């Protein structure tokens, strides 16, 4: 089954975030609120645009997802990169493998 969620970048730090079921923005795709219809997707984008107006996120857009029994997987390669990489050493706040 194909679903859509909304992805954006958080304005304060640029991190990739997803519109969550509770209306907040989460760094975890698992928290993403899904839509299975065109009207549901339009509603998601409407909520996202209100977050843009409030200065919370920038550049929201729909992401097509495959729902494989409750496990979400982005259908497009670009979204897989946004979700899983590039690798980043959060303790050093720099890309992994790079020395200070």
C-alpha positions as CSV (number, residue, x, y, z in Angstrom):
1,X,0.0,0.0,0.0
2,X,1.3,3.5,-0.9
3,X,1.1,6.2,1.8
4,X,2.4,9.7,1.9
5,X,3.9,11.7,4.8
6,X,5.3,15.2,5.0
7,X,9.0,15.9,5.3
8,X,10.6,19.3,5.9
9,X,13.6,20.9,7.5
10,X,13.4,22.3,10.9
11,X,14.2,26.0,10.8
12,X,16.3,26.2,13.9
13,X,18.9,23.6,13.0
14,X,18.1,22.4,9.4
15,X,17.4,18.8,10.5
16,X,15.1,16.6,8.5
17,X,11.7,16.3,10.3
18,X,8.4,14.6,9.6
19,X,4.9,15.8,10.5
20,X,3.9,13.6,13.4
21,X,0.5,12.2,14.3
22,X,0.3,14.6,17.3
23,X,0.8,17.6,15.0
24,X,4.4,18.2,16.2
25,X,7.5,17.6,14.1
26,X,9.7,14.6,14.7
27,X,13.1,13.5,13.6
28,X,11.8,9.9,13.5
29,X,9.9,8.8,10.3
30,X,8.1,6.2,12.5
31,X,6.2,9.1,14.1
32,X,5.0,10.4,10.7
33,X,1.3,11.0,10.1
34,X,0.2,9.2,7.0
35,X,-2.3,9.8,4.3
36,X,-3.6,7.2,1.8
37,X,-5.7,9.6,-0.4
38,X,-5.3,12.8,-2.3
39,X,-7.6,14.7,0.2
40,X,-5.6,13.3,3.1
41,X,-2.3,14.4,1.5
42,X,-3.7,17.8,0.9
43,X,-4.7,18.1,4.6
44,X,-1.1,17.1,5.6
45,X,0.4,19.8,3.4
46,X,-2.1,22.3,4.8
47,X,-0.9,21.6,8.3
48,X,2.7,21.8,7.1
49,X,2.2,25.2,5.5
50,X,0.8,26.5,8.8
51,X,4.1,25.4,10.4
52,X,6.0,27.3,7.7
53,X,3.9,30.4,8.5
54,X,4.7,29.9,12.2
55,X,8.5,29.7,11.5
56,X,8.9,26.1,12.6
57,X,9.9,24.4,9.3
58,X,10.8,25.2,5.8
59,X,10.2,23.5,2.4
60,X,7.6,20.9,3.3
61,X,6.7,18.3,0.7
62,X,5.0,14.9,0.4
63,X,7.1,11.8,0.5
64,X,5.7,8.6,-1.0
65,X,6.1,5.6,1.3
66,X,5.6,1.9,1.0
67,X,3.7,0.4,4.0
68,X,4.9,-3.2,4.3
69,X,2.9,-4.4,7.3
70,X,3.6,-1.4,9.4
71,X,7.2,-0.9,8.4
72,X,7.6,2.4,6.4
73,X,10.1,2.6,3.6
74,X,10.6,5.6,1.3
75,X,10.0,4.8,-2.3
76,X,12.5,7.2,-3.7
77,X,16.3,7.1,-3.3
78,X,16.6,10.8,-2.4
79,X,14.4,10.2,0.7
80,X,16.4,7.2,1.7
81,X,19.5,9.4,1.8
82,X,17.6,12.1,3.8
83,X,16.5,9.4,6.2
84,X,19.6,7.3,6.6
85,X,22.6,9.4,5.7
86,X,25.0,10.9,5.3
87,X,26.7,9.5,8.3
88,X,27.2,12.0,11.0
89,X,29.1,11.8,14.3
90,X,26.7,13.6,16.6
91,X,29.1,13.6,19.6
92,X,31.7,15.6,17.6
93,X,29.1,17.5,15.6
94,X,30.9,16.8,12.4
95,X,30.8,14.2,9.6
96,X,32.0,10.7,10.7
97,X,35.6,9.9,9.8
98,X,36.7,13.5,9.9
99,X,39.3,14.6,12.5
100,X,38.9,17.8,14.4
